[in-house]
Amino acid sequence: MIDVQDATFEADVMQRSMTTPVVVDLWAPWCGPCRTLGPMLEKVVGETDGKVVLAKINVDENPGASAAFRVQSIPAVYAIKGGQVIDGFMGAQPEQAIREFVNKLITEELTEELAALLANGDEESLRKAVDIDGENVQAVGMLAVLLLEQEQVAEAIKVLEAGPEDPNLEALLIQAREQAMPSAARNHIEQRLAGLLDTVKGNDEHRTEFLGLLDELSVGNPAAAADWRRRLSARLF
């Protein structure tokens, strides 16, 4: 939160809004609703961890700033972004309404940032996009495809498994698992598991080999690996 004066208005509000949304609170000491609204604005904006800046302007001491907004009554609150007023309200509001007002600014910022990261399309940008919105199908899919192209197959599988449920991502996950372990390799492992199953209980070496093969199989076919684990448990216990 910053106290803005007429002399600092251009730098503290207009220029700052070019990089960070600014919520301007026009108030006065004699205004009862202002004393109610001010603390709530400070609380909600403070919860954004710097993603939104609160600029408080005392209209009695700064007539130039209040004139810029053509203020007729206070409290008056405006959202400034890119040097332009994009939203606002007048009068005291409940905390939930203030939270929605502020969160809308954050959502818009994240949407724009996400679009820019997807447009970049490099691994660093796509990983950041997934960090911002792990449920974004496009971001997860683009990152997974890029990782597969770079032959980072295990990492691609990890990204897809953590992503949202989506038919296209499911198909990509099947492709990734096939790339990690082709069908012929999976069949070979399952044949060896079948051959070891009867001896795992009394043979430590075979049991160790069996467990290692399960780890390999889980990469390409986790459902099959889980089934073999159940069979192993049935034989051991």
Backbone bond lengths (Angstrom), bond angles and torsions (degrees), N, CA, C in turn:
res aa  C-N    CA-C-N  psi(-1)  N-CA   C-N-CA  omega(-1)  CA-C   N-CA-C  phi
1 M - - - 1.453 - - 1.517 108.90 -
2 I 1.336 116.07 134.43 1.455 120.24 179.25 1.528 109.35 -129.31
3 D 1.323 116.15 141.65 1.458 121.82 172.88 1.525 107.93 -88.47
4 V 1.311 115.58 119.70 1.460 121.05 -174.76 1.521 110.52 -101.98
5 Q 1.327 115.35 136.88 1.459 122.64 175.44 1.536 108.72 -109.31
6 D 1.327 115.02 165.38 1.464 118.45 176.34 1.530 110.93 -54.22
7 A 1.326 115.61 -39.82 1.464 120.08 -176.08 1.531 112.64 -70.03
8 T 1.334 116.71 -25.22 1.465 119.59 -177.13 1.527 112.51 -106.26
9 F 1.305 117.05 1.88 1.467 121.32 -174.32 1.530 111.77 -57.52
10 E 1.306 117.61 -45.73 1.463 120.77 -176.19 1.529 111.08 -60.99
11 A 1.334 116.80 -44.90 1.466 120.44 -177.64 1.518 112.05 -76.95
12 D 1.360 115.98 -44.63 1.463 119.99 -173.27 1.527 113.64 -76.10
13 V 1.310 116.88 -26.08 1.463 119.62 -177.40 1.529 111.58 -112.61
14 M 1.312 117.60 -62.30 1.454 120.69 -171.73 1.531 112.04 -67.35
15 Q 1.323 117.02 -49.93 1.454 119.16 -178.94 1.530 111.61 -69.33
16 R 1.329 116.05 -40.86 1.464 119.04 179.98 1.526 111.26 -62.70
17 S 1.325 117.25 -33.51 1.463 120.92 -177.88 1.524 112.68 -67.24
18 M 1.327 116.84 -12.75 1.460 119.72 177.64 1.525 111.76 -69.63
19 T 1.322 116.99 -23.45 1.464 120.91 -179.21 1.521 113.08 -118.20
20 T 1.346 117.33 -25.85 1.456 121.30 -177.35 1.526 109.27 -139.48
21 P 1.339 118.59 133.01 1.468 119.60 177.19 1.530 110.54 -59.10
22 V 1.322 116.53 138.65 1.462 122.20 -179.23 1.529 108.81 -118.83
23 V 1.328 115.43 128.55 1.467 121.14 172.88 1.521 107.42 -99.95
24 V 1.318 116.43 119.25 1.465 122.36 -178.75 1.525 109.08 -99.07
25 D 1.316 115.49 124.66 1.469 122.23 177.97 1.531 108.57 -109.67
26 L 1.324 116.22 107.98 1.465 121.72 177.90 1.524 108.17 -92.31
27 W 1.328 116.34 120.33 1.459 121.29 -171.49 1.524 110.08 -145.04
28 A 1.340 115.14 176.47 1.467 122.70 174.12 1.522 108.60 -151.79
29 P 1.328 118.37 150.07 1.467 121.68 -177.37 1.525 113.65 -59.53
30 W 1.324 118.02 -31.05 1.459 121.12 -176.89 1.532 113.25 -82.83
31 C 1.319 117.07 -5.06 1.474 122.14 -174.39 1.528 110.78 -88.15
32 G 1.339 116.87 110.00 1.464 121.17 -179.74 1.514 113.85 -60.39
33 P 1.331 119.93 -50.60 1.470 120.79 177.84 1.523 113.03 -59.22
34 C 1.342 116.49 -29.66 1.469 119.75 178.19 1.526 110.79 -63.78
35 R 1.330 116.05 -38.10 1.468 120.10 -178.75 1.526 111.03 -69.91
36 T 1.333 116.16 -25.28 1.466 120.05 175.73 1.519 111.36 -79.70
37 L 1.323 115.29 -43.32 1.463 120.52 -175.40 1.529 112.27 -73.04
38 G 1.329 117.28 -40.64 1.463 121.38 -173.80 1.518 114.78 -52.04
39 P 1.337 119.27 -53.30 1.466 120.12 -179.12 1.524 113.15 -61.14
40 M 1.339 116.86 -35.34 1.461 119.11 179.36 1.532 110.66 -67.86
41 L 1.322 116.51 -40.54 1.461 119.87 176.43 1.530 110.84 -61.32
42 E 1.327 115.86 -44.32 1.461 119.82 179.96 1.525 110.86 -61.47
43 K 1.320 116.90 -41.44 1.463 121.18 -179.88 1.522 111.42 -64.23
44 V 1.334 116.39 -51.07 1.466 120.29 -175.09 1.520 111.29 -67.38
45 V 1.323 117.53 -45.35 1.466 120.16 179.27 1.529 110.21 -65.78
46 G 1.337 116.82 -36.95 1.461 120.07 178.23 1.517 112.56 -61.24
47 E 1.321 117.18 -29.73 1.464 121.71 -179.78 1.522 112.99 -72.44
48 T 1.332 117.65 -10.76 1.465 120.02 -179.84 1.523 112.89 -82.49
49 D 1.334 117.08 -3.77 1.477 121.67 178.47 1.524 112.32 55.10
50 G 1.325 115.77 44.41 1.458 119.89 174.47 1.514 115.27 87.85
51 K 1.334 118.15 -2.26 1.462 119.70 178.27 1.524 111.56 -71.47
52 V 1.340 116.05 -21.72 1.468 122.41 175.34 1.522 107.27 -133.41
53 V 1.319 116.57 141.73 1.470 121.53 179.08 1.526 108.79 -108.79
54 L 1.348 116.17 138.01 1.466 121.19 175.62 1.520 109.03 -102.69
55 A 1.320 116.00 123.36 1.466 122.23 178.01 1.528 108.53 -114.70
56 K 1.326 116.96 117.39 1.463 121.65 -178.44 1.539 109.36 -101.07
57 I 1.319 115.33 130.30 1.461 120.69 -178.47 1.527 109.77 -124.65
58 N 1.325 116.50 117.59 1.461 122.76 174.91 1.535 107.44 -77.93
59 V 1.333 116.41 110.37 1.475 119.70 -172.94 1.532 111.84 -67.79
60 D 1.343 118.47 -25.95 1.461 120.69 178.83 1.525 111.15 -68.00
61 E 1.336 115.49 -35.18 1.462 119.77 -175.40 1.531 112.42 -94.26
62 N 1.333 116.64 -12.85 1.463 120.24 -174.54 1.524 110.92 -134.65
63 P 1.307 116.81 71.36 1.466 120.51 -177.50 1.522 113.19 -63.67
64 G 1.321 117.29 -27.99 1.464 119.70 -179.28 1.515 111.76 -65.24
65 A 1.331 116.67 -44.92 1.462 120.79 -179.73 1.523 111.17 -66.06
66 S 1.335 116.64 -43.20 1.464 119.24 179.70 1.521 110.90 -64.97
67 A 1.321 116.83 -34.82 1.462 120.57 177.63 1.523 110.76 -66.01
68 A 1.312 116.68 -34.91 1.463 120.71 179.62 1.520 111.50 -60.97
69 F 1.349 116.05 -31.60 1.461 120.31 179.13 1.536 112.51 -95.48
70 R 1.339 116.30 -1.41 1.470 121.47 -178.33 1.527 111.04 52.72
71 V 1.327 114.15 48.31 1.454 120.74 -175.75 1.523 110.83 -69.79
72 Q 1.320 116.14 130.47 1.462 121.60 177.32 1.519 112.14 -111.71
73 S 1.339 116.37 -22.71 1.465 120.48 176.89 1.518 108.51 -152.75
74 I 1.330 115.11 154.61 1.460 120.39 178.85 1.533 108.75 -129.10
75 P 1.336 115.92 158.78 1.460 127.82 1.63 1.529 111.68 -70.22
76 A 1.311 114.18 145.82 1.457 121.22 175.11 1.528 107.71 -129.85
77 V 1.310 116.32 130.99 1.470 121.64 -175.82 1.526 108.73 -124.39
78 Y 1.334 115.40 133.34 1.462 120.76 -179.39 1.523 109.78 -130.97
79 A 1.339 115.80 144.39 1.464 121.86 173.12 1.521 107.45 -101.74
80 I 1.334 115.63 125.14 1.458 121.76 -178.57 1.523 109.16 -115.21
81 K 1.336 115.02 130.41 1.459 119.79 178.47 1.521 107.68 -145.04
82 G 1.324 115.65 130.51 1.454 119.25 -179.64 1.512 113.19 62.29
83 G 1.337 115.81 28.87 1.461 120.41 179.31 1.519 114.16 78.33
84 Q 1.349 116.94 9.40 1.463 120.82 -178.13 1.531 110.75 -126.06
85 V 1.345 115.49 146.25 1.460 120.01 172.94 1.520 108.21 -76.07
86 I 1.335 116.72 122.89 1.462 119.66 -177.99 1.526 112.81 -113.79
87 D 1.326 117.04 -11.83 1.464 120.13 -179.59 1.523 108.52 -166.72
88 G 1.317 116.95 168.30 1.459 119.79 178.49 1.510 112.27 174.88
89 F 1.319 115.29 169.99 1.466 121.41 174.98 1.522 108.47 -157.07
90 M 1.320 115.59 164.21 1.463 121.42 177.32 1.521 109.55 -126.05
91 G 1.330 114.98 150.54 1.449 120.01 178.47 1.521 112.05 85.24
92 A 1.337 115.41 163.62 1.455 121.27 178.69 1.523 110.34 -65.61
93 Q 1.327 116.44 144.20 1.456 122.80 -178.72 1.525 109.13 -131.92
94 P 1.344 118.06 153.59 1.467 119.85 174.19 1.519 110.70 -68.24
95 E 1.318 116.32 156.90 1.460 120.61 -175.82 1.524 112.22 -58.26
96 Q 1.331 117.93 -37.67 1.456 120.33 -178.98 1.525 111.17 -62.14
97 A 1.329 116.71 -40.46 1.466 120.37 178.94 1.532 110.41 -65.70
98 I 1.325 116.36 -38.48 1.467 120.35 177.78 1.525 110.27 -65.59
99 R 1.312 115.85 -41.18 1.465 120.16 -179.86 1.532 110.78 -62.95
100 E 1.316 116.74 -42.08 1.468 120.53 178.55 1.531 110.28 -64.33
101 F 1.320 116.32 -40.06 1.463 122.00 179.27 1.524 110.50 -60.52
102 V 1.330 116.78 -46.25 1.466 121.69 -178.03 1.528 111.36 -73.82
103 N 1.350 117.14 -42.97 1.462 120.29 -178.11 1.523 112.10 -63.74
104 K 1.322 116.10 -29.88 1.462 119.85 177.26 1.525 110.43 -61.12
105 L 1.322 116.42 -38.01 1.464 120.58 178.34 1.517 110.92 -64.77
106 I 1.331 116.79 -41.25 1.464 121.06 -179.78 1.519 110.14 -65.98
107 T 1.328 116.48 -43.97 1.456 121.06 -179.41 1.523 110.84 -60.17
108 E 1.321 115.93 -43.50 1.466 119.82 179.01 1.514 110.83 -63.23
109 E 1.340 116.94 -40.31 1.457 120.92 179.03 1.527 110.71 -63.66
110 L 1.340 116.88 -44.95 1.453 120.92 -178.58 1.521 110.80 -65.68
111 T 1.331 117.12 -38.55 1.463 120.78 179.36 1.517 110.64 -62.13
112 E 1.305 116.64 -43.47 1.465 120.72 178.91 1.526 111.13 -66.85
113 E 1.329 116.44 -41.67 1.460 119.94 179.21 1.525 110.45 -64.70
114 L 1.326 115.90 -42.18 1.461 120.35 -179.96 1.524 110.91 -61.82
115 A 1.322 116.60 -43.62 1.469 120.66 179.31 1.523 110.89 -61.42
116 A 1.321 116.97 -39.90 1.464 120.90 179.82 1.529 110.68 -66.84
117 L 1.319 117.21 -40.00 1.458 121.03 -179.91 1.526 111.12 -66.49
118 L 1.330 116.44 -41.08 1.463 120.06 178.08 1.524 110.60 -65.40
119 A 1.313 116.34 -36.39 1.469 120.18 178.32 1.527 111.00 -65.65
120 N 1.334 117.34 -34.72 1.470 120.95 177.64 1.531 110.24 -63.38
121 G 1.329 115.38 -49.41 1.459 120.63 172.24 1.513 117.10 76.34
122 D 1.335 119.25 0.75 1.463 120.34 177.70 1.523 109.68 -83.72
123 E 1.328 116.71 166.58 1.464 120.79 -174.09 1.529 111.93 -60.15
124 E 1.324 117.04 -44.66 1.466 119.83 -178.91 1.525 110.81 -60.84
125 S 1.324 117.23 -44.28 1.464 121.14 -179.60 1.515 111.11 -65.69
126 L 1.328 116.86 -42.44 1.466 120.20 -178.17 1.523 111.30 -68.77
127 R 1.323 117.32 -36.11 1.471 119.00 176.29 1.531 110.27 -65.25
128 K 1.315 116.74 -38.69 1.459 119.98 177.52 1.519 110.52 -66.03
129 A 1.333 116.78 -38.17 1.467 120.71 177.84 1.529 110.91 -62.19
130 V 1.327 116.40 -41.36 1.468 120.32 178.77 1.527 110.44 -67.90
131 D 1.328 116.75 -36.02 1.468 120.18 176.08 1.535 110.72 -62.76
132 I 1.342 116.03 -38.81 1.465 120.21 179.62 1.522 110.71 -68.35
133 D 1.337 116.37 -44.58 1.468 120.42 -176.98 1.522 108.98 -143.99
134 G 1.318 115.30 90.57 1.455 120.87 -179.33 1.505 114.42 -69.19
135 E 1.346 116.97 -9.74 1.464 121.19 178.64 1.524 111.63 -97.80
136 N 1.319 117.45 3.85 1.455 120.85 -179.44 1.525 109.07 -80.66
137 V 1.334 115.83 111.81 1.461 121.14 -174.87 1.523 111.72 -61.60
138 Q 1.323 116.44 -40.91 1.461 119.73 -178.41 1.526 111.15 -64.13
139 A 1.329 116.82 -44.23 1.468 120.50 -179.16 1.523 111.19 -63.72
140 V 1.336 116.45 -46.44 1.470 120.58 -179.58 1.522 110.27 -63.51
141 G 1.326 116.72 -44.35 1.459 120.47 -178.64 1.518 112.57 -64.59
142 M 1.332 116.55 -43.87 1.467 119.74 179.99 1.521 111.36 -63.75
143 L 1.337 116.64 -40.70 1.466 119.52 179.85 1.525 110.03 -66.47
144 A 1.326 116.94 -42.74 1.462 120.50 -179.08 1.532 111.23 -62.91
145 V 1.321 117.00 -43.98 1.468 121.05 179.24 1.529 110.28 -61.57
146 L 1.327 115.60 -43.84 1.469 119.54 179.63 1.523 110.64 -61.94
147 L 1.325 117.20 -42.99 1.464 120.89 179.81 1.530 110.97 -64.84
148 L 1.313 116.81 -38.73 1.463 120.03 178.07 1.524 110.65 -65.22
149 E 1.323 116.54 -40.47 1.473 120.32 177.50 1.519 111.30 -62.77
150 Q 1.329 116.07 -31.43 1.465 121.17 179.49 1.535 111.55 -87.93
151 E 1.343 115.66 3.67 1.465 123.13 -179.48 1.523 112.53 63.58
152 Q 1.331 115.81 26.88 1.470 120.92 170.78 1.528 107.20 -92.24
153 V 1.315 115.81 65.84 1.464 121.37 -169.23 1.530 111.96 -67.44
154 A 1.320 116.77 -45.78 1.465 119.54 -179.56 1.523 111.19 -60.28
155 E 1.334 117.00 -38.73 1.458 121.26 179.50 1.527 110.32 -68.60
156 A 1.330 116.63 -38.16 1.467 120.44 177.63 1.522 110.76 -62.52
157 I 1.321 115.86 -42.46 1.476 120.05 178.57 1.524 110.22 -61.76
158 K 1.320 116.45 -42.17 1.462 120.72 179.61 1.535 110.62 -60.94
159 V 1.335 116.66 -43.93 1.469 121.33 179.50 1.522 110.70 -62.62
160 L 1.318 116.89 -44.36 1.467 121.40 -177.92 1.525 111.81 -68.56
161 E 1.326 116.82 -38.81 1.467 119.91 179.54 1.528 111.51 -65.53
162 A 1.329 116.62 -30.43 1.467 120.44 179.77 1.528 112.11 -86.15
163 G 1.334 117.28 -9.17 1.459 121.05 -176.64 1.517 113.07 -79.88
164 P 1.331 116.47 -179.91 1.465 121.23 -178.62 1.521 111.51 -74.71
165 E 1.335 116.12 164.47 1.462 120.55 174.79 1.522 108.52 -75.01
166 D 1.312 115.20 123.44 1.461 120.60 -178.42 1.521 107.78 -159.82
167 P 1.329 118.81 135.70 1.476 120.93 -178.13 1.520 113.39 -57.55
168 N 1.326 117.16 -40.47 1.463 120.04 -179.21 1.528 111.52 -67.13
169 L 1.345 116.15 -39.23 1.465 119.47 178.15 1.523 110.62 -69.98
170 E 1.333 116.93 -35.05 1.466 120.42 177.12 1.522 110.15 -62.08
171 A 1.338 116.24 -43.47 1.465 120.18 178.65 1.526 110.94 -64.31
172 L 1.315 115.84 -38.37 1.466 120.52 178.98 1.523 110.63 -67.03
173 L 1.334 116.35 -35.86 1.463 120.45 178.54 1.525 110.80 -66.46
174 I 1.333 116.51 -40.17 1.466 120.38 176.43 1.529 109.97 -61.59
175 Q 1.322 115.80 -43.45 1.460 120.82 177.66 1.525 111.43 -60.92
176 A 1.338 115.96 -42.75 1.464 120.73 -179.19 1.524 110.96 -64.51
177 R 1.325 116.04 -40.94 1.466 119.26 -179.87 1.525 110.84 -68.21
178 E 1.329 116.19 -36.48 1.461 119.54 176.59 1.529 110.59 -66.05
179 Q 1.341 115.60 -37.23 1.458 119.46 178.09 1.529 110.89 -68.36
180 A 1.340 114.99 -36.37 1.470 119.00 179.46 1.523 111.42 -70.03
181 M 1.344 115.19 -36.27 1.459 119.05 -179.35 1.523 108.72 -149.73
182 P 1.309 118.32 99.65 1.463 121.84 179.51 1.526 111.80 -57.37
183 S 1.321 115.85 158.95 1.469 121.56 -176.31 1.521 112.41 -55.68
184 A 1.318 116.64 -39.20 1.462 119.77 -178.65 1.527 110.98 -62.20
185 A 1.337 115.97 -39.40 1.463 120.01 179.37 1.528 110.80 -68.51
186 R 1.329 116.61 -39.78 1.468 119.52 178.38 1.524 110.61 -63.89
187 N 1.331 115.90 -42.83 1.468 119.36 179.80 1.526 110.95 -61.99
188 H 1.313 116.63 -40.01 1.465 120.93 179.19 1.526 110.44 -62.30
189 I 1.349 117.15 -43.33 1.466 121.04 179.67 1.526 110.17 -63.88
190 E 1.320 116.86 -43.58 1.471 119.39 -177.91 1.531 111.06 -66.52
191 Q 1.326 117.22 -34.15 1.456 119.69 176.09 1.525 111.07 -64.84
192 R 1.330 116.26 -40.06 1.465 120.26 178.98 1.526 110.38 -68.46
193 L 1.347 117.06 -39.46 1.467 120.70 177.24 1.524 110.86 -60.00
194 A 1.327 115.87 -42.37 1.467 120.11 178.88 1.522 110.86 -62.10
195 G 1.334 116.23 -37.33 1.452 119.76 179.23 1.519 113.59 -71.52
196 L 1.334 117.19 -27.05 1.466 121.26 -177.71 1.529 113.06 -89.38
197 L 1.317 116.91 -20.36 1.468 120.66 -168.28 1.528 113.15 -56.91
198 D 1.326 117.03 -39.35 1.466 119.70 -175.81 1.526 113.09 -74.16
199 T 1.345 117.14 -12.49 1.470 118.92 -175.03 1.530 113.44 -113.47
200 V 1.348 117.82 -3.28 1.469 119.48 -173.23 1.525 113.29 -65.18
201 K 1.321 117.44 -30.11 1.464 118.43 -175.13 1.519 112.39 -67.90
202 G 1.318 117.24 -38.44 1.461 118.91 -176.05 1.508 114.58 -105.99
203 N 1.335 117.62 5.37 1.457 119.84 -175.78 1.530 108.96 -131.38
204 D 1.340 115.84 106.36 1.467 120.71 -177.10 1.529 111.88 -61.53
205 E 1.319 116.19 -38.24 1.463 119.89 -178.60 1.528 110.91 -64.54
206 H 1.316 115.59 -43.39 1.469 119.72 179.04 1.522 111.14 -67.20
207 R 1.331 115.60 -38.26 1.474 118.81 179.26 1.533 110.59 -64.48
208 T 1.322 117.09 -40.55 1.469 120.66 177.87 1.524 110.85 -63.63
209 E 1.331 116.24 -43.02 1.462 120.25 177.98 1.530 110.49 -63.21
210 F 1.325 116.10 -41.31 1.467 121.57 -179.70 1.537 109.84 -59.68
211 L 1.317 117.06 -46.65 1.465 121.17 -178.83 1.534 111.19 -64.89
212 G 1.328 116.62 -39.30 1.453 119.63 177.88 1.519 111.95 -63.59
213 L 1.337 116.40 -40.32 1.461 120.57 177.85 1.526 111.14 -66.03
214 L 1.319 116.79 -34.82 1.473 120.03 176.77 1.523 110.84 -62.25
215 D 1.326 116.36 -41.24 1.470 119.77 178.69 1.532 110.71 -62.19
216 E 1.332 115.75 -40.69 1.463 118.89 177.99 1.534 110.95 -65.74
217 L 1.318 116.42 -44.29 1.460 120.96 -177.18 1.519 111.91 -65.21
218 S 1.329 117.05 -33.39 1.468 120.51 -177.18 1.523 112.36 -63.54
219 V 1.344 116.61 -23.10 1.465 120.08 178.29 1.522 110.28 -69.89
220 G 1.335 116.15 -45.76 1.451 119.94 -175.95 1.508 114.28 -89.99
221 N 1.344 117.00 -29.65 1.461 119.78 -177.70 1.530 109.23 -149.88
222 P 1.332 117.43 81.76 1.466 120.14 -176.45 1.525 113.53 -62.33
223 A 1.329 117.49 -30.72 1.469 119.72 179.46 1.528 110.14 -66.29
224 A 1.328 116.78 -43.73 1.464 120.49 178.33 1.523 110.69 -64.95
225 A 1.329 116.41 -39.68 1.464 120.11 178.71 1.519 110.70 -62.47
226 A 1.334 116.62 -40.87 1.465 120.20 178.97 1.522 110.78 -63.92
227 D 1.330 116.96 -37.26 1.465 120.68 178.62 1.528 110.86 -65.58
228 W 1.333 116.77 -42.19 1.461 119.85 178.25 1.522 111.69 -68.00
229 R 1.322 117.14 -30.99 1.474 119.80 175.85 1.525 110.14 -65.31
230 R 1.317 116.48 -39.63 1.478 119.84 177.55 1.528 110.49 -63.72
231 R 1.320 115.84 -40.42 1.468 119.05 178.32 1.527 111.00 -65.15
232 L 1.324 116.10 -39.37 1.463 120.45 178.09 1.529 110.18 -62.27
233 S 1.330 117.14 -45.75 1.458 120.27 -179.69 1.515 111.20 -61.35
234 A 1.334 116.80 -38.92 1.453 120.38 179.82 1.528 111.10 -63.48
235 R 1.335 116.69 -36.29 1.471 119.68 179.92 1.519 111.68 -75.52
236 L 1.332 117.21 -35.74 1.466 120.63 -175.79 1.517 111.97 -78.83
237 F 1.343 116.96 -34.44 1.472 119.66 -172.39 1.516 111.32 -120.37
